[in-house]
């Protein structure tokens, strides 16, 4: 049993990942409300859950992609805030929990414009 737990933890480190993609934009070509646009940012997180999404082995949710990926990248690029354009995540509750049988890989994505 201990070997199975260790194998699951090691596999989660290899499978789960996050990615942040950016494209620097000109304020003349891209419109954003609330400031001057700096860049378009896309964040993606692939998680790992077990037993009908009850156990999070590697976290992947909207909080992760919006706060840890988009906002932190916008601040690193010199922006003050992010105008959120799109956000999506794998549903985990209700009938959707059946999709996470033993092991599942929930995906969360968000796209926004970093503004000054």
N, C-alpha and C positions, 0 to 999 in steps of 0.2 A: 504494500500500500504506500509506503514511504517513497518508493521508487516512482510510482505513478504520479504522486504529487510533485516530486522534483522534476519529472519529465514535463508535466503540464506547465510549471513555472518557467522552465527553460524554453519550451515551445512558445509561450506567450511573449517572451522577450524577442524571439526571432520573427514572429508573425506580425505583431502589432506595430504600427508606425504612424507618424504624423508627417505631414508635408505642408509647406507654405510656399506658394508661388506668388511672385509680385511682378508688376509691370509699371514702370514709372511713366506718368502721363503728364501732358501739358494742360494747364488751366484753360487754354484757349480752345482745346479740342474736346475736353470732357467736362460736362456740367455736374456740379455737386451742390446741394443745398447746405448752407451753414459754414461755408468756407472755401478756401482754394484747394482743389484736388491735388494730391501729391502722387498717389499710386493706386492701382487696383490690386487688391489682395485676395487670394483664395487660400483657404485653409481646409485640409482634409485630415481626418483621424480615423484609423481603422482599429477597432478594439477587439477584445476577446472576452466572451461571456460563456458561462456554463449553466446547465440545468434551467432551461426556459428563461434565460436572461436574469436569473436571480443572483448569481455570483459574477461580479465583475472582476475578471482576472487582469484585464487592461482596460482602462476607462476610455470610452468614446461617446461623448454626448455634446449637446449644444453649448454647454458651459465650457467645455474643453476647447472647441473650435473657435468660439466667439471671443472668450476672454483670454485664454492662454495663447492662441495662435494669432487671430486677427488684431486684437487690440495691442498686444505686445509688439507685433511686427510694425504696426502703424506708429507706435511711439518710438521704436528703434529707427524708423525712417524720418522722424521729425514731425510727425503729425500729432494733433491734439485729440482727435476723436475719429471714429469710423462711422461712415454712413452705410448701414447694413443694407445690402441689396437682396440677398437670398440666403436662406439657412434651411438645412434639412438633416434629418437623422432617421435611423431605423427605428420604427415603433417597437416598444418592448412590452406594452401592457395589453390586457384584454386578450382578444383572439390572436393578436400578433405575437404573444408569448410562445405560441406553439411553433413558431419558426425558429426558435432558439433551443431546440430539443436538448441535446447533450452539450455540444459545442457550437457556438455561433460567432460570426464576425460582423458586429454592427458597424455601420459606416456613418460618419457625420461630416457634413461639408457646410461651409459658409463662405460667402463672397461679399466684399465691401470695398468702399472707396475711402482711403485715408485722406483726411482733410486737415488743413492748418486752421 
